[in-house]
Amino acid sequence: MTKSSKELKTLFAEAKSRSEFDVVLTILNYRGISSSNLNSNLLEWFEAITFYYRLFNELEGKEKVRMALQLYSTFFENSDFYNIVGSLCRIKLGYKGSSYLFWKTKKYERLLGIGEKQEFLLELLVDAEKPALIDFYEKNHFKEIRNTFFHSAYSIEDGEYVVHDSEPMNIDGILKNSFDIEEFFYPKLEEVFHLFQTFKDTYWETFNSYQKDNVVVGSFPNTCEVTILGSSEGLKGFRIENTVNFYGKRHDSGIWYDEKYKFWAAHNINMYFDRIKDIEIDEQLQRFENKDDITKNNTDFFNLIDKLTERNNTSEIARATQLLLKFGDKRKAKMDAEENPYKKRSFPKIILPYYRKALIMGRALFKDIEAFKKTIEDLEAQA
């Protein structure tokens, strides 16, 4: 088993140890009434990748290459994979998972693109201490391959894959417009399939581990006793007893599978999406407040800042401004300590997005705004 596959299995276990109920919610991935197959595209993805891999091993020549590219590109496209892995990271860290983890900035009804989700996920993997999974993405994912294949902007000739209408690929620090399929691409494809298989197997191991009902303590949103519903077919949902009162009679609430009509449904649960946004925004703020620094990717952070700017909540704006100053100051301190003049020159462009945004968002919070403006002007002069 590869290091990344081991880390993925460990992540499932660590999240379950932190909050079994939240892992169950993540596995259910409930978004609304639906059959098992229509709740998300995850099950189709499981079957499709397995099918593509079988064909890859059966085919030869260019047909084999095309099937390899189909498998590779489809793996990196699946939204639920990112959502589940990201949610498991959050659960391990003590936060809630979400079926809408990667909201589109300023458009909460839409999810982010795959490239943006991957950037978000990398910083979550840093927080969850999963370096091998980060290494997997950095070594095996090339957006140029996925994009050129899906847009038919490539050629195959003499064992080489050549990209067209695309930026060149950065391969080991060298910009290239082509690569050797046997030596470069196929080993990466095997890494991808191993991680896929581990995710698929661990997902079903978790799902099928519930062969009988299991009582746990969960938060929904208040702390309560939850019965996870199990069966010979695995997970069937969860039930919280006597949570609502209709006409003097108590009723249970939860999400469970209706055996008669063959669909998943929520029972006696009100989904207030504005409240869900409030909870998730607060937890995102807490996560960055508890981080010493942003180490891998700040896309997640600035996406959050954009959302807070739009929400224009006074308390959130104050917290966001403090975070912008915290992370900007971290980079300013590194610049001041840097002795190499060439490296020092690169810092102002890194620092300025934090300071400029802090000035725009939290202007009323500064005691000496003129001094802060002067700091920005000095950095701009060096940029």
C-alpha positions in Angstrom: 0.0 0.0 0.0 1.3 3.5 -0.9 2.0 6.1 1.7 -0.9 8.2 0.5 -3.3 5.3 0.7 -2.2 4.6 4.3 -2.7 8.2 5.2 -6.2 8.1 3.7 -7.2 5.1 5.7 -5.8 6.7 8.8 -7.8 9.8 8.1 -11.0 7.9 8.1 -10.1 6.3 11.4 -9.0 9.5 13.0 -12.2 11.3 12.0 -14.3 8.5 13.4 -12.4 8.5 16.6 -13.1 12.3 17.0 -16.8 12.2 16.0 -18.4 9.0 14.7 -21.7 10.7 14.1 -20.1 13.4 11.9 -18.4 10.7 9.9 -21.8 9.0 9.4 -23.2 12.3 8.2 -20.3 12.6 5.8 -20.7 9.1 4.5 -24.5 9.6 4.0 -23.7 12.9 2.1 -27.4 13.7 2.3 -28.7 16.6 0.1 -32.3 15.7 -0.3 -34.8 12.9 -0.9 -33.4 10.5 -3.4 -32.7 6.9 -4.2 -29.3 5.4 -3.3 -27.9 6.0 -6.8 -29.2 9.5 -7.3 -28.1 11.0 -3.9 -24.8 11.9 -5.6 -22.5 10.8 -8.4 -20.2 8.9 -6.0 -21.6 5.4 -6.8 -21.4 6.0 -10.5 -17.8 7.2 -10.0 -16.9 4.1 -8.1 -18.3 1.9 -10.9 -16.9 4.0 -13.8 -13.3 4.1 -12.5 -13.3 0.4 -11.9 -14.6 -0.2 -15.4 -12.1 2.1 -17.0 -9.2 0.4 -15.2 -10.4 -3.0 -16.5 -10.5 -1.7 -20.0 -7.1 -0.1 -19.6 -5.6 -3.5 -18.8 -7.4 -5.2 -21.7 -6.6 -2.6 -24.4 -3.5 -1.9 -26.4 -1.8 0.9 -28.3 -3.6 4.3 -28.5 -6.8 2.8 -27.2 -5.0 1.8 -24.0 -3.7 5.4 -23.7 -7.1 7.0 -24.2 -8.6 4.8 -21.6 -5.8 5.6 -19.2 -6.4 9.3 -19.8 -10.2 8.8 -19.2 -9.5 7.2 -15.9 -6.9 9.7 -14.8 -9.1 12.7 -15.7 -12.3 11.3 -14.3 -10.6 10.6 -10.9 -9.6 14.2 -10.4 -13.1 15.6 -11.5 -15.2 14.0 -8.8 -16.7 16.6 -6.4 -17.8 14.2 -3.7 -14.3 12.8 -3.3 -13.0 16.3 -2.4 -16.0 17.0 -0.2 -15.6 13.7 1.8 -11.9 14.0 2.2 -12.2 17.6 3.1 -14.9 16.9 5.6 -12.9 14.1 7.2 -10.0 16.6 7.7 -12.4 19.1 9.3 -13.9 16.4 11.6 -10.4 15.3 12.7 -9.7 19.0 13.6 -12.9 19.2 15.7 -15.2 20.9 13.2 -18.2 19.7 11.3 -18.2 18.2 7.8 -20.5 19.5 5.1 -22.2 18.3 1.9 -21.5 21.9 0.7 -18.0 22.3 1.9 -16.7 24.1 -1.2 -19.3 26.8 -1.9 -18.8 29.1 -4.8 -17.6 32.5 -3.6 -20.6 34.9 -3.4 -22.9 32.2 -5.0 -23.7 29.7 -2.3 -25.9 27.6 -4.6 -22.9 26.7 -6.7 -19.7 24.7 -5.9 -16.2 25.7 -6.7 -14.4 24.2 -9.7 -12.1 21.2 -9.4 -8.9 23.2 -9.5 -10.1 25.5 -6.7 -11.3 22.6 -4.6 -7.9 20.9 -4.9 -6.2 24.1 -3.7 -8.6 24.3 -0.8 -8.1 20.7 0.1 -4.3 21.0 0.2 -4.4 23.5 3.1 -6.9 21.3 5.0 -4.5 18.3 4.5 -1.7 20.5 6.0 -3.9 21.1 9.0 -4.8 17.4 9.3 -1.1 16.5 9.1 -1.3 14.4 5.9 1.9 15.1 4.0 1.8 12.0 1.8 -1.7 13.0 0.4 -0.3 16.5 -0.3 2.7 14.8 -2.0 0.3 12.6 -4.0 -1.4 15.7 -5.5 1.8 17.6 -6.2 3.5 14.7 -7.9 0.5 13.1 -9.8 -2.0 15.8 -10.7 -1.3 17.9 -13.8 -4.3 20.0 -14.8 -2.9 20.4 -18.3 -3.4 16.6 -18.9 -7.0 16.7 -17.6 -7.9 19.8 -19.5 -6.3 18.9 -22.8 -7.8 15.4 -22.8 -11.4 16.6 -22.0 -11.1 19.4 -24.6 -9.6 17.1 -27.2 -6.5 19.4 -27.3 -3.8 16.7 -27.5 -2.0 14.3 -29.9 -0.5 10.8 -29.3 2.5 9.8 -31.4 5.4 7.4 -30.9 4.6 6.9 -27.2 4.4 10.6 -26.5 1.4 12.7 -25.3 1.6 16.2 -26.8 -0.6 19.1 -25.5 -2.1 21.8 -27.7 -3.7 25.1 -26.9 -2.4 24.8 -23.3 0.2 26.2 -21.0 3.3 23.8 -20.8 3.5 21.4 -18.0 6.0 21.9 -15.2 7.7 18.5 -14.9 10.5 18.4 -12.4 11.1 22.1 -12.8 11.2 22.0 -16.6 8.4 23.3 -18.8 7.3 20.7 -21.3 4.6 20.3 -24.0 4.9 16.6 -24.1 5.8 13.5 -22.0 6.6 9.8 -22.4 3.4 7.8 -21.7 5.0 4.6 -20.6 7.7 6.1 -18.3 6.0 9.2 -17.0 2.2 8.8 -17.2 1.5 5.1 -16.5 3.3 5.1 -13.1 1.2 8.1 -12.1 -2.0 6.4 -13.3 -1.2 3.4 -11.0 -0.7 5.8 -8.0 -4.1 7.4 -8.9 -5.9 4.1 -9.1 -4.4 2.8 -5.8 -5.6 5.9 -4.0 -9.0 5.5 -5.6 -9.3 1.9 -4.7 -8.3 2.7 -1.1 -10.9 5.4 -0.9 -13.6 3.2 -2.4 -12.7 0.2 -0.1 -12.5 2.3 3.0 -15.8 4.1 2.2 -17.6 0.7 1.9 -15.8 -0.7 4.9 -17.2 2.2 6.9 -20.6 2.0 5.4 -20.9 -1.8 5.8 -19.5 -1.8 9.4 -22.9 -0.9 10.7 -24.5 -4.3 10.7 -26.7 -3.4 13.7 -27.9 -0.3 15.5 -25.2 1.7 17.4 -25.9 4.4 19.9 -23.4 7.3 20.0 -23.2 10.9 21.2 -23.5 13.5 18.5 -24.2 17.2 17.8 -27.2 18.0 15.7 -26.8 20.9 16.4 -27.0 20.4 20.2 -25.4 17.4 22.0 -27.7 14.4 22.0 -27.9 10.7 21.9 -28.0 9.3 18.3 -28.9 5.9 17.1 -26.9 5.0 14.0 -29.1 2.6 12.1 -27.4 -0.6 10.8 -28.5 -3.7 8.9 -27.2 -6.7 7.0 -26.8 -4.2 4.0 -24.9 -1.7 6.1 -25.7 1.8 7.1 -29.4 2.8 7.0 -29.2 6.3 8.5 -29.6 7.7 12.0 -32.5 8.4 14.3 -32.8 10.8 17.3 -35.7 9.9 19.6 -38.5 12.1 20.7 -37.1 15.4 19.3 -40.3 17.0 18.1 -43.9 17.4 19.4 -46.9 17.3 17.1 -50.3 17.6 18.6 -49.1 16.4 22.0 -47.2 13.4 20.7 -43.4 13.0 20.5 -41.8 12.0 17.2 -38.2 11.0 16.2 -36.1 12.9 13.8 -33.2 11.8 11.6 -32.3 10.6 8.1 -33.0 7.0 7.2 -33.6 4.7 4.2 -37.3 4.0 3.5 -37.3 0.2 2.7 -40.8 0.4 1.2 -40.3 3.2 -1.3 -36.5 2.7 -1.7 -35.2 6.2 -1.0 -33.3 8.2 1.5 -35.3 10.9 3.3 -34.9 13.3 6.2 -37.7 13.2 8.9 -38.8 16.1 11.1 -35.6 18.1 10.3 -35.7 21.8 9.2 -32.8 22.9 7.0 -32.2 26.6 7.6 -29.5 27.3 5.0 -28.8 30.8 6.4 -28.1 29.2 9.8 -25.9 26.5 8.1 -23.9 29.3 6.5 -23.5 31.0 9.8 -22.2 27.9 11.4 -19.8 27.0 8.6 -18.4 30.6 8.3 -17.8 30.6 12.1 -16.0 27.3 12.0 -13.9 28.5 9.1 -12.9 31.6 11.0 -12.1 29.5 14.1 -9.9 27.2 12.0 -7.8 30.1 10.7 -7.7 31.7 14.2 -6.3 28.5 15.6 -3.7 28.2 12.8 -0.2 29.7 13.3 0.2 30.4 9.6 -1.1 29.5 6.1 1.6 27.2 4.8 0.5 25.6 1.5 -2.2 27.6 -0.2 -4.1 30.8 0.7 -7.0 30.3 -1.8 -9.3 28.9 0.9 -8.5 31.8 3.1 -9.1 34.6 0.6 -12.3 32.8 -0.6 -13.5 33.1 3.0 -12.5 36.8 3.1 -14.6 37.4 0.0 -17.6 35.8 1.5 -17.2 37.8 4.7 -16.9 41.0 2.7 -20.2 40.2 1.0 -22.0 39.3 4.3 -20.8 42.5 5.9 -21.3 41.3 9.4 -19.6 43.6 11.9 -18.3 40.8 14.2 -17.1 38.7 11.2 -15.4 41.8 9.6 -13.5 42.4 12.8 -12.3 38.8 13.1 -11.4 38.7 9.4 -9.3 41.9 9.7 -7.4 40.5 12.6 -6.6 37.4 10.6 -5.5 39.4 7.6 -3.1 41.4 9.9 -1.9 38.2 11.6 -0.9 36.5 8.4 0.4 39.7 6.8 2.5 40.4 9.8 3.9 36.8 9.7 5.1 37.4 6.1 6.4 40.9 7.0 8.5 39.5 9.8 10.0 36.9 7.4 10.8 39.7 5.0 12.5 41.8 7.7 14.6 38.7 8.8 15.6 37.7 5.3 19.2 38.5 4.5 19.3 37.5 0.9 18.4 40.7 -1.1 17.0 38.7 -4.0 14.6 36.7 -1.8 13.7 39.8 0.1 12.4 41.5 -3.1 9.8 38.8 -3.5 8.0 39.4 -0.2 6.1 42.7 -0.8 3.9 41.1 -3.5 3.1 38.3 -1.0 2.4 40.7 1.9 0.4 43.3 0.1 -2.8 41.3 -0.6 -3.2 40.8 3.2 -2.6 44.4 4.2 -4.6 46.0 1.4 -7.6 43.8 2.2 -7.3 44.5 5.9 -7.3 48.3 5.1 -10.4 48.0 3.0 -12.3 45.7 5.3 -11.4 47.0 8.7 -10.6 50.7 8.2 -12.7 51.7 11.2 -10.7 49.3 13.5 -7.3 50.9 13.1 -6.0 53.2 15.8 -3.3 54.7 13.6 -4.5 54.2 10.0 -2.0 56.7 8.6 0.9 54.7 9.9 -0.6 51.5 8.4 -1.1 53.3 5.0 2.5 54.3 5.2 3.6 50.7 5.7 1.6 49.7 2.6 3.1 52.6 0.5 6.6 51.4 1.5 5.8 47.9 0.4 4.3 49.1 -2.8 7.5 51.0 -3.6 9.5 47.8 -3.1 7.2 45.6 -5.1 
